[in-house]
Amino acid sequence: MNKCIELARQAEGMTSPNPLVGCIILNPDGKIISTGYHQKYGENHAERDALLKIDNAKDCTLIVNLEPCSHYGKTPPCADLIIEKGIKTVVYGMQDVNPIVAGNGLKKLKDAGIEIIGPVLEKECLKLNEVFIKNQIEHKTFVALKTATTIDGKIATQCNDSKWITSDNARNEVKNIRKKYDAILTSSATVIADNPTMEHKKKIILDRTLKTDFVNTKIYKQGEIYVFYNENLTPPIIPNINFMPAPVKNEKLDINYILTKLYELKIMSVLIEAGGMVNNAFLPHIDKLYHFIAPKILGDNNGKSCFYGNVIEKISECTELKFEQFQSYPPDVLITYTK
C-alpha cells in the first residue's frame, strides 16, 4: 500500500477535484507486473491505467489506496474493468467518501466473487487525500497557510525588509508545496511590499480598495487571476483579471464569503501566503499550517509578526494546532501542523 501512496503522490496538484490514487497489480506468485496512477483530472483512473498495461490479469491481485469507482464519470467504472479482467483479490486502503461510490464499488466487486481485503494503512490513505475528503464531506475548500519566520516569529523588519529570511533550500520547497494546491492567495499589502511573482496556475489577491498596480505588478503577469475587492467600488476592466466583488465587515473583506466563493469556482484547495493580519484572519479556517523557521532572531518588537490582530488576555484563548511533521532544509526547518 505504501507503494500505491508513493505512486499517487506523483500527481499532486494535477488531479483536482479527483483524489490521488495509485495502483499495483501482482501476479499469482506475488510479483509486481504492473503499476499505475491517476495522472490528471479527466484521464484514466489508477486501476485502469495499471490494467491496460498488461494483457492478462486473470487471478491477479490488485492493490489500490482508494475503493475502485462504480459509476460513469469522465471514464467508465473501474470496478467493471476489474471484474472483466478476472482479478481474484482486491486490497484497498480506504473506502471512498464520495457518496456516489461510498461502498458501492466494493459491493460490486464482492458480488462478482472477488475477495476484498481492507482497509489497509487507512490512516495514511486518509492523510493522502485530506483535500478530497474535506471537499466531499464538508463541501468546502481545503485551506493551508505557509509562513516563513525568524525564531522570534518575525516575517519582516519594521521597514518591511524580508529578503531573505529563509534559505534557497527552504524557498525551493515552498515552490514544491505550491504545486500541491489549486490556487495561492495573498494580499494587496504583500503585493505592494514585495512585488512577488508567485508563479502558479491560479492566483487570488485580496485587494479591498483596488490599490495595487494591475498593469505593471509581476503577480498579475501570469496565471488565472482573481481579485476580491469591496463590492461598493467599481473595478477597472483589465484582460485576464477576474474582479470578484465581496462584502466588507469591520473594514475587512468577508473571509467566509471568499471561501464560499472559492469553492463555487471549483478551487478545491488554496495556499495562503500573506502578511500577519491576513494570516490571522484566515487562522480560524485553516486545515494545515506550514511554518518555516530560520535560525535568525530579529529581537525587534516593531518587526512584522506572522500573525497579529487579536487581543488575547489568556493563554487558554490561543488557537491550538496539532503537530504533524518536522523536516529540515538546512539551515532552516519546516514544522507542519494541522487543526
N, C-alpha and C positions, 0 to 999 in steps of 0.2 A: 504493500500500500504506500510506503514511503516513496517508492519509485513512481507511482501514479501521481503523487503530490508534486514530486520534482518535475515530471513531465508537464503537469498542468500549469505550474508557475512560469513556464516558458512563454505563456501567452498573457501574462499580467498586463492589463491596460488595453487589451485587444478584443476581449470577448463581451464586454458590457453591451446590453444588460444581462447577458447569459453568464452562467457560472464558469469557474475554472475547473476543467475536467481532464484527467489523464487516464489512460487505459493500457493494460498489459494482457497479452494472451499467452498462456502456457500450453504446450502440447501435453498429451497424456503422461509423458515422462517428467513433467515439471520444468521443461526448458522453455525459456522465453523465445517465441517465434515471431512475435510482432508487438509493436508499441504504437500508440497514437495519442493525440491530444486535440482538444478543440482549439484551433489556432486563431480563429477570428469569427466575430459575430456574422451569422449567415452561412458559414461554411460548415463542413461535416463535423458532427459531434465526435468525441474521442473514440467511442466504441466503433462507429462507422469508419473512422479514419484507420483504426487498427485492423478491423476485419477485412476491409477492402484491399489490404496489402498482401494478403495470403490467399492461396487457392483453396485450402482445406482446413476448416476449423472444427470438424466433427470430433466430438468427445473431448474438446479442449476446455480449459478453464479461463474465464475472462475475469480480470480484476479491474475494478473501477472505483474511484473515490466518491462518486455520486450515483445514486439509483438511476438506472437507464430510463430514458423518457419513454412514454407510452402514447404520445399524441403527435399529430401533424403540426409542424410549425414551419420554419424555414427549410427543414429537412424532414424526411419520414421518421417514424418511431424507431429508436434504436432497439427496443425490446423485440420488435418484429424481425429485425435483421438477425439478432442474436438467436432467436428461435429457428429462423430459416437456415442459418449456418450450422446448426447442430451442436451448439455449445452445451456441454454437460453440466458445468458448475459456474455460477456467478458469485464472486466475492465482492461486496460493496462496502464503502466506507461510511456513508450516511444516507438516510432517506431524504429524498427531495422535499424541500419545504414549499415548492411551487404547488398550489392547490390543484392544478391541472394534473399533476403527476401524483405526489404525496401517497406513495404506496401502491399506486396502480401499476407502475412498471414492474415492481417486484411480484405483485399478484399475477400479472400476465405471464411472467416467466415461470413462476411456481406452478400455475395451472397447466403449463405446457410440459411439465415434468422435469424442469431444470432445478437442480439443487441450489439453494440460496444460502450463503454464509455471510453473516454480518449482523450489525455493523462492526467494522474493524478499524481501529485507530480513529474512532468517531470524533474525539476531541480535536485532533489535528486536522481532520477533514472539515469540521465546523469552522475552525480558525481560517483555513484556506479560503473559504467562501463567506467570510463575515459580511462583506459588502452585499452580496447576493441575498443572504439571509435577511438582513435588515430591510432591503428593498421589498422582498416578498412578504415578510411578516408585518412590518410597520408601514410600508408604502411611503418611505422617507429616504432622502439622500443620506448616504454614509458620509460623516464629516470627520476629517482628520486635520490636525493642525501641526505645523512644523515651526519650531523656533530655534535659534542658534544664539547662545549667550556666553558671557563670561561666567566664572564660578559664582560671582555675586548677582547673577541674573540679569545682566545688562545687555541690551541689543545694540546700543549706540551710546556715544558720549552726549553730553548736553548740547553739543553743537551739531548733532546728527551724523557724526562720523562713525561709520560701521564697517569700513572696508580695510582689512577683513578681520573679523573676529575669529572665524574658524579657518582651517587649512584647506588646501586644494583637495586633499583626501575626503574631507567632510563634505565639501561643496559638490564634489563629483557624485557622492552618494545621494545628495539631495536630488540631483538630476534623475537618478535611478528611482527614487521614491516618487517623484512627479509622474513618471511614466505609468505608475500603477493606477492613477486616478483619472477620472473622466475630464476633470477640469481643475484649474488652480484659481484661487481667489485672493485678491489683495485690495488695498485701499488707495484712495487718491493721495493720502499723505505719504505712503510708501512710494508711489509712482513719482511724486514730485521730489521727494528727498533723495531717492536712489536712481531714478530713471532706469529701472531694470528691464531686461529683455524678457525674461521668464518664458522661454520658448516652450510652447505647449499647443496641442490641437484646439483646446478651448480655454479661454481666459475670462474671468469675471472680475470687474473692477467696481468697487463701491465708491461712487463719486456723487455725494448728496447734492452739492451745489454746482456741479458741472465745471469744476475749476481746472481740470487737467488739460494739457495741450493735446487734443485728439489727433492732430495732424503730424506733429514732429516728435512726439514721445515714442521711445523704442517699443514699449509694450504693445502699442497698437499696430505695429508693422506686420505682425504675423499671427495666424490662428483665427479661430471663430471667437469674436469678442462680444461680451455682454456687459453693458454699463448700467448699473442701478443708480437712479437719481430721484430726487424729490419730485413726486408726482405733480406738484403745483408749478413746476418750471417747464419751459419749452426747450427741448434739446436741439442741437444743430442736426442737420442732415448730412451724414458722412458715410460713404460707401464702406461696407464690411464691418460696421459697428452697429450692434443692436442695442438701442437705448430702451431700458426697461423701467417704466415709472413704478415707484414704490411709495407706500405711505411712510410718514415720519412720525415718530413718537419721542418726545423729550429731545427734540433736535437731532435725532439719530434715525437712520433708516431702520425699518422694522425687520429684524432678523428672522422672525418666524415667517413673515410673508416671503422674504427672499428664499428661504429654504424650501418653502412650499412651491415657489415658482421654479426653482431648480429641478425639483422632481417632475414637475409638469413639462419641463424642457427635456426630460429624459436624461438628465445629468445624474447618474446613479451614485457618484462619489465625487467629493471635492476635497482639495487640499488647501487649507488656509495658510497663507504666507503674508503676514501683515505686521503692523505695529502693535504695541501693548494694549491700546484701547479697543481696537477691533478684535484682537485675540481674546480679550476679556469678554467682549460682547458675545462671542461665539462659544465661550467656555461651557455654558450650561448644555450646549448641543453637541459637543464633540464626542466621538466614539473612540478616537485614538489620538495620542499626542507623541510626536517625535521631538525629543529635546536633545539637541547637540550642545555639548559643553566644551569650551576651550579652556586650557589651563592658564587663564588670564584673570586678573582681578582689577576692576576699574576703581573701586573704592570711592566713587563719587555719588553722593546721594541724589544729585541732579541728573545723573545719567538716565538714559531711557530704559525702562524695565520692560520685560517681555509680557507682563500682564499688569494692568493698572486700571483704576476706575471705581473699584469697590470701596466702601467704608466698612471695615471689619473690626469689631470690638473683641471677639472671642475666637480662639483657635478652632473651636467646635463649629464655627461658621464657614471654615475653609472648604473649598472644593477638594474632595478626596478622589484619588486615582489608584489604579492597581498596576503594579509593576508587571511588565510583560517580557522585556528583553534588554540585555546590555550588549553593546557592540563597540569595538574600538576602531577608530580611524585616526591613527597617530598623527599629531599628538592629542587629538580630540576624542571624545567618547559620544556615543548616542545611547540614550535611555528611552525606551518606548514604553508608554503607559496606555492603559485602556480605562474606560469608565467602569 
